[in-house]
Amino acid sequence: MTFRRVLVTGGYGFIGSHFVRALLRTTSETQVTNLDLLTYSANPENLRDLEKHPRHRLVKGDVADPEVADRVFGGGVDAVVHFAAESHVDRSILDATPFLRTNVLGTQTLLDAAVRHRAKRFVHVSTDEVYGSLGPEGRFTEESPLAPNSPYAASKAGSDLLVRAAWKTHGLHATVTRASNNFGPNQFPEKLLPLAITNAIDGRKIPVYGDGAQVRDWIYVEDHCEALLAVLERGEAGEIYNIGGGNERANLPLLEAVLRLLGKGKDLLESVADRPGHDRRYALDSSKMRRTLGWAPAVPFEERLAQTVGWYRANEAWWRPLKKKREYTEHARAWYGAKLAAPGGAP
Ligand SMILES: NC(=O)c1ccc[n+]([C@@H]2O[C@H](COP(=O)([O-])OP(=O)(O)OC[C@H]3O[C@@H](n4cnc5c(N)ncnc54)[C@H](O)[C@@H]3O)[C@@H](O)[C@H]2O)c1
């Protein structure tokens, strides 16, 4: 790794915590500063074993606070990998304001600090949701137009454009990555797969939006992190990189596969009203990543899915407390309350 001092934002969340691990595992000298506000979706347990690691330091703070950013960058930052975000679509439909503050204002605050303090790299972790929805054919390339359909996706698209502007205007060496749906250990159990796995373990209903035919292109979280390491090291300034697993699955058969892995019946699936503005299909053309940075996912999807189910089975102590947290149950009531018969079963 060329960069000695790397700032990771949102490194206590799902993907960020895997990335911090990957960074520490693959380097011997890199110092990681982990700037995280520790919101509801962060979990200190994600990195408990690295709390005293000599090359990892948590700074609890808000990416949208310029004083925090100045303080962190003032301590020396060569490169930034920016994960921190409000990340749950359903929450953005209930209230978009925190999404604008963290995802848009927070990104600009970090960009300003990166320019002022002459950071050498800025990797902005974004999402395929900025492209909107696809019909049955085709895939999004990096040239596809932005057409976000949820407040979450719109806030991420806005932040992507601010990153581009910092590159064009200030010459910041910035890259944008757009990944498809991640899955794996340590994902907050309000998202589709961990929600389904943990509800199924408890014999609780699993909400299925509409007809369950929405297609997502799934990527295992560690494959995503490998791709981000490649972009950090070798990505070209001003470029966008799609990072997809190439595993298109419709929600309903995916949930049925989870139930099979757990030896549970399909009776646990319960149809609920579809999410407003719900995108039908995402699929990413990731050939640029493969061609220019030599990255490709390593292990077949079915194997990763089985590993993931196994992880949630073996780590109940990780997810059970989260499902009891006030932030979790209040959101579940607000969102699913009227939709599911058994309120305890909704996420
Ligand atoms: N999960 C996916 O499938 C997926 C797919 C593509 C892209 N992404 C992007 O990857 C990034 C990480 O996603 P995730 O699923 O790990 O999210 P997450 O919700 O699990 O983690 C987000 C982290 O950001 C922190 N955070 C939130 N607001 C903050 C603020 N104002 N200041 C500092 N820290 C703050 C939280 O405490 C948490 O640790 C996001 O930018 C998301 O848009 C996610």
The ligand as an SDF file (V2000), in Angstrom:
LIG
                    3D

 44 48  0  0  0  0  0  0  0  0999 V2000
  -24.9430   -1.9640    1.7980 N   0  0  0  0  0  0  0  0  0  0  0  0
  -24.9410   -2.0000    0.4690 C   0  0  0  0  0  0  0  0  0  0  0  0
  -25.4660   -2.9340   -0.1420 O   0  0  0  0  0  0  0  0  0  0  0  0
  -24.2620   -0.8950   -0.3130 C   0  0  0  0  0  0  0  0  0  0  0  0
  -24.1510   -1.0380   -1.7050 C   0  0  0  0  0  0  0  0  0  0  0  0
  -23.4840   -0.0470   -2.4270 C   0  0  0  0  0  0  0  0  0  0  0  0
  -22.9680    1.0480   -1.7750 C   0  0  0  0  0  0  0  0  0  0  0  0
  -23.1160    1.1840   -0.4290 N   0  0  0  0  0  0  0  0  0  0  0  0
  -22.5370    2.3720    0.2180 C   0  0  0  0  0  0  0  0  0  0  0  0
  -21.5180    1.9120    1.0800 O   0  0  0  0  0  0  0  0  0  0  0  0
  -21.4290    2.7640    2.2270 C   0  0  0  0  0  0  0  0  0  0  0  0
  -21.5160    1.9410    3.4960 C   0  0  0  0  0  0  0  0  0  0  0  0
  -22.7260    1.2130    3.4910 O   0  0  0  0  0  0  0  0  0  0  0  0
  -23.0850    0.2340    4.7020 P   0  0  0  0  0  0  0  0  0  0  0  0
  -24.1300   -0.6990    4.2010 O   0  0  0  0  0  0  0  0  0  0  0  0
  -21.8490   -0.2970    5.3000 O   0  0  0  0  0  0  0  0  0  0  0  0
  -23.7580    1.2770    5.6970 O   0  0  0  0  0  0  0  0  0  0  0  0
  -24.0120    1.1810    7.2590 P   0  0  0  0  0  0  0  0  0  0  0  0
  -25.3040    1.8800    7.4840 O   0  0  0  0  0  0  0  0  0  0  0  0
  -23.8550   -0.2230    7.7590 O   0  0  0  0  0  0  0  0  0  0  0  0
  -22.8190    2.0360    7.8940 O   0  0  0  0  0  0  0  0  0  0  0  0
  -22.7660    3.4170    7.7980 C   0  0  0  0  0  0  0  0  0  0  0  0
  -21.7200    3.9100    8.7890 C   0  0  0  0  0  0  0  0  0  0  0  0
  -21.6050    5.3380    8.6540 O   0  0  0  0  0  0  0  0  0  0  0  0
  -21.6310    5.9310    9.9440 C   0  0  0  0  0  0  0  0  0  0  0  0
  -22.2010    7.2740    9.8360 N   0  0  0  0  0  0  0  0  0  0  0  0
  -23.4780    7.6170    9.5020 C   0  0  0  0  0  0  0  0  0  0  0  0
  -23.6220    8.9510    9.5160 N   0  0  0  0  0  0  0  0  0  0  0  0
  -22.4160    9.4700    9.8700 C   0  0  0  0  0  0  0  0  0  0  0  0
  -21.9260   10.7950   10.0350 C   0  0  0  0  0  0  0  0  0  0  0  0
  -22.7290   11.8530    9.8680 N   0  0  0  0  0  0  0  0  0  0  0  0
  -20.6200   10.9650   10.3650 N   0  0  0  0  0  0  0  0  0  0  0  0
  -19.7980    9.8920   10.5600 C   0  0  0  0  0  0  0  0  0  0  0  0
  -20.2210    8.6150   10.4190 N   0  0  0  0  0  0  0  0  0  0  0  0
  -21.5040    8.4120   10.0760 C   0  0  0  0  0  0  0  0  0  0  0  0
  -22.5200    5.0110   10.7750 C   0  0  0  0  0  0  0  0  0  0  0  0
  -22.2820    5.1880   12.1600 O   0  0  0  0  0  0  0  0  0  0  0  0
  -22.0950    3.6370   10.2500 C   0  0  0  0  0  0  0  0  0  0  0  0
  -20.9620    3.1570   10.9480 O   0  0  0  0  0  0  0  0  0  0  0  0
  -22.5500    3.8000    2.0870 C   0  0  0  0  0  0  0  0  0  0  0  0
  -21.9980    4.9800    1.5780 O   0  0  0  0  0  0  0  0  0  0  0  0
  -23.4930    3.1660    1.0770 C   0  0  0  0  0  0  0  0  0  0  0  0
  -24.1560    4.1610    0.3250 O   0  0  0  0  0  0  0  0  0  0  0  0
  -23.7550    0.2310    0.3190 C   0  0  0  0  0  0  0  0  0  0  0  0
  1  2  1  0
  2  3  2  0
  2  4  1  0
  4  5  1  0
  4 44  2  0
  5  6  2  0
  6  7  1  0
  7  8  2  0
  8  9  1  0
  8 44  1  0
  9 10  1  0
  9 42  1  0
 10 11  1  0
 11 12  1  0
 11 40  1  0
 12 13  1  0
 13 14  1  0
 14 15  2  0
 14 16  1  0
 14 17  1  0
 17 18  1  0
 18 19  2  0
 18 20  1  0
 18 21  1  0
 21 22  1  0
 22 23  1  0
 23 24  1  0
 23 38  1  0
 24 25  1  0
 25 26  1  0
 25 36  1  0
 26 27  1  0
 26 35  1  0
 27 28  2  0
 28 29  1  0
 29 30  1  0
 29 35  2  0
 30 31  1  0
 30 32  2  0
 32 33  1  0
 33 34  2  0
 34 35  1  0
 36 37  1  0
 36 38  1  0
 38 39  1  0
 40 41  1  0
 40 42  1  0
 42 43  1  0
M  CHG  2   8   1  16  -1
M  END
$$$$
